[in-house]
Amino acid sequence: MSDDRLIVALDVANALQGLDLAARIGDAVSFYKIGLGMLTGGGLALANELKQDHGKRIFLDMKFFDIGATVEKAVRGIAAYDLDFLTVHGDPQVVRAAKQGAAGTGLKILAVTILTSNDRADLDANLIVPGNMADIVATRAARAFEAGADGVIASPHEAALIRALPEAAGRLIVTPGVRPAGSDAGDQKRIATPAAAIADGADHIVVGRPVWQAPDPRAAARAILAELP
């Protein structure tokens, strides 16, 4: 089984394309992320097939945000699929509801701190509290951990700061916004290389386009794994 620190984002249009991509990558990758963009393209069916028929670990990136009762109900439904990770927004009341929905299952709840596509200007436009981005992320992470989150989603730029939090002991840090050296940043604004993200305290890195847009996705995944310390 491959090193599961690498999670490949199947950011393709539908489940058939996702299955094809996973087949091309083969045993080079054991952990996949399926996001909101594929929800109407058979994303849950793909998650179930990769998990049950191919033995892959699955990170469902839905970023749930709603009133507590709705979040709890939605997470309980997702937990029935026997998946591994699920994202919710990092607001403490959302995290607590999600943990209630996942109770008694192996589903890990990961709290989103600040999206890696956002910078300080985006936070200002969204009327988010003023201050340093890294400090806001660390504070949101600590509050999510206190609410019971199994881990957080944060950019590589904040991984070391979060790992140093007392509340982070035994918790997961998963970092999107990871780009191999020389890759196009795309719409990500707070990025780092795979090796830097792991060195700074990330347990898992999420990589999408540098793998699935590569002429040889299997070779691209193996090259990323070779970079990890």
N, C-alpha and C positions, 0 to 999 in steps of 0.2 A: 504494500500500500504506500502511496506517495506521502511525502511530508505534508501534513494537513495544515501547516501554518499558512500555506498559500490557498486562498479562496478565489476561484475564478468566477467573475460575474458573467452570467449568461445573458448579456444585454442584447439579445437578438429579438426578432419580431414575434416568434411564436414557438410553441413546444416542439414542432417538427424540426425547426432550425436548431433549437437547443439540443435535441437528441443527436442530431447530426454532428454538431460541434463537440459534444461530449464523446461521441464515438471517435472523432478524429483525434481528440486529445488522449483518449484511452486511459491507461493506468498511470499516466504522468501526473494526474490530478485526482484527488479523492474528495475534494470539498468544493461545492458550487453555491453561488448566490443567485437567487431568482428574485427579481425586483418587481415593483409595481407596474412597470412598463409592459410586463408580459402577463399581467393578471388576466386580461381579456383574451390573451392568445394561448390559453391553456397552461398557465404557469403552475397552478396547483396540481394539475395532472402530471406535468413534467416533474415537479418536485417529488411526487409520490412514486413515479416510475423510477427515477434515478435512485431514490432511497431504497425502495423495496426490491426492485429487480436488478439493480446494478451495485448496490452496497455503498453508494456515495453518501457523504454527509451533506446536509442541506441547510443553508442560511436563507430564510425567507425575509426579504427586506421590504416590509410593508409600511413601516413608520406610522403605526396606528396613533391616532389622536382624536379623542372624543370624550364624552362623559364616562364616568367610571363603569357604570353598568354595561354600556355598549362595548367598551374596551374588554371588560372581563368576558363577556359573551363571545366576542370575536376571537379572543385568544383561546378560549376553551374549544372553539371549533377548529382552530388551527392545530392545537395540541393533539387532536385526534389523529392527525396525519403522521405522528411519530417523527417529526423533524427535529433539527438540532438547535438552530438559533432563530429568533424573531426580533425584529426591531419595533420599538415604540418611541414616541417622543419622550424626552427626558424629564418632563414635568413630574414631580413626585406623585401626584394623585393618579396620573396615567400609569406610572410604573407599578404602584401598589395594586391597581386594578388588574394589570396584566399578570402580575405574580399570582393573584388569586385565580385568574383563569387558567394559569399553567400549573397550578398546585397538583402534586401527585404524579407529574409527568417529568420526562427528561428535557423538556423544552427550556432553553436558556433565553431569558429576556435581556436584550441589549438596548440600552437607552441612547438615543441620539442626543448629542450635546449641541453642537453648532454644525450645520452642513458644511462639508469641505468645499463646496462651491461658493460659500459666502466669505466676504471680507468685512472690514469695519464699516465700509460705506453701505454694504447691504444691511448690516445690523442697524445703522442709523435710519435707513429708509423704512425699516420694519419697526421702528420705535423701541428697539431693544436697549436696555440699560447702557449708559455710556461706560467706557472703560476699556482696558486692554483685552484683546480677544482671548489670549491664553488664560488670563485670570477668570474670565467669564466661563470659558469651557471647563476649567478646573472646578469652579464653584458648582456648576451644573452637574458635573460628574460626581462630586462628593454628595450632593443632595440626592442624586439618583441611586447611588450606592446605599445611602441611609434608608431610602425607600424600598430597598430590596433587590435592585437590579443585579443580575449576574455578571454584567459587564457593560461597557460603553462603546459607542462608536465615536471616534475622534480622529482628527487629522494627525499625521505623523508629527506635526509641529508641537502638538500638546501631549504626545504619548509619555515623554519622560516626566513632565509635570504631574500628570495623572498618576503614573506609576508610583511617584513619591508620596501620594496622599495616604495617610493611615487607613482611610476607608477602602483603599484599593487592594488591600492585602487579600489574596485569594480570588480576586475578580479578574475578568477578562478585559483586554483592550483590543479592539478590532479597528484597523486603520484602512479606510479607503484613501483615495488621493495618492496612491503609490504608483510611481512610474519608474521603470528601469532607466538607467542612464541613457540619455539621448532620445528618449521618447517624447512625443508631443504631449503637452500638459492638457490639451483639450479645454474643457470648461472648468477644470479644477484650478483653484487658486492657492491652496496650501498643500504642497506636495513634497514627497521625499522619495529616495530610492528604497527598494525592498530591504537592503541591508541596514540602512539608516533607521528605518521604521522599527525593525526587530531589535536593533541595538538600543533604541530609546525606550523599549519596554512593551512594544506591541506583541500580543500572542498570535495574532493572525493578521495578514495583509490581504486586501481585496484588490485584485487587478482585473480589469475588463478589456478595454480596447487594445492594449498592447499584446494581448493574447488572441482574442477572437478576430481582430483585424489583420493578424499576421498571416503571411502566405502559408506558414506551417505552424498552426497553433500548438501542436504538441512540442515542437522544438522551442517555441517561444516560452512555454510554461517551464520546460526543463532549464532553459537559460536563467529564468527568474529564480528557480529553486537553487541553482548553482551559485547565485549571488548571496544566499542567506548564510549568516554566520552559524 
